Amino acid sequence: MTVTAAPPALLHAVGDRALAWLDDHRDHFRLTPEDRASGSAVIERLKPIGELALNMHVLFREGVAGSRQHARAGQLLDFAWRELLDGGNVLAALQYEEPLSPVPLEVYATFHELGRRHPGLEEALEVARRTTTWSALEMAPNRRLGVLNAERKLGLTPSSDFGEGVARTWLGRMPEPWTVQLHIAYDVTHTVFHLTNWGEAPDRIPPDIASYLALYLPAWMEDWADLEHWDLLGELLVVDACLPRPTLDADLWERYAAAQSESGAMPIHREMPEGDAAEVFDLVHHPTLVAAFASAMATSRALSAVR
């Protein structure tokens, strides 16, 4: 069956609206005094800040942002580093309190790529990485890839073998495609993200895995679109954009774009939730970040195809 690719204008518009919503709601990313009193709460609040930085990095890297988007992305990145993370001091404090947590490393790696530095944090990370425990900690295989990719971004010696890590993931085993369920599908997407450094190097996907995805990803995307799970569909659309021959399926992208609210927020499942602004933010910030990510990657691939 021939698949029609979505036009770049549609792909770009999804990201433009998502970025506007993220910028308009930037204050909801802030850590509260209650968050700072608990290490686990800080970790949970740091994840969206790290994802925000990743999105800005992808926009800059792919070169698909217009002048307005580029300015907005730069301001959001400065806001995240200076105000949300206090120039990296929040990450350094967490590293001292939770020396074996990989979260400070993973969040910092993106800012490091973008030229932000915190020598004290880097020294503390190096101390933790000298321990045997650092590489012995048990974690899901795709999470291990996240740590290894963060180490690679910082120019550090990897704490274990990346290829062996890929082989231990669900995707690396290429099991029966009909066994994919919600959490497995998320594991698949993050395996691809870490393999490719968030879409920067699609050629890092081994050919057999790329072929496996090319064969089965369209069916998975169709299934999650039918279920109106927009958060997971967005991540799968990123995976599609990372393949050697992405489909950029116009029908799926039109359904995805239609789910986006007028404000630019993307619901996680079915329709936008209602209620307190802070509670709604906690529910939709992730799918909206995913929408910005998917848009940047797909727009870049679509424009490359027409050049």
Buried (B, 14 or more C-beta within 10 A) or exposed (E): EEEEBBBBEBBBBBBBBBBBBBBEBBEBBEBEEEBBEEBEBBBBBBEBBBBBBBBBBBBBBBEBBEEEBBEBBBEBBEBBBEEBBBBBEBBBBBBBEBBEBBBBBBBBBBBBBBEBEBEBBBEBBEEBBEEEEBEEBEEBBBBBBBBBBBBBBBEBEEBBEBEEBBEEBBBBEBEEEEEBEEEEBBBBBBBBBBBBBBBBEBEBBBEEBBBBBBEBBBEBBBBBBEEBBBBBBBBBBBBBBBBEEBBBBBBBBEBBBEBBBEBBBBBBBEEBBEEEEEEBBBBBBBBBBBBBBBBBBBBBBBBEEEE
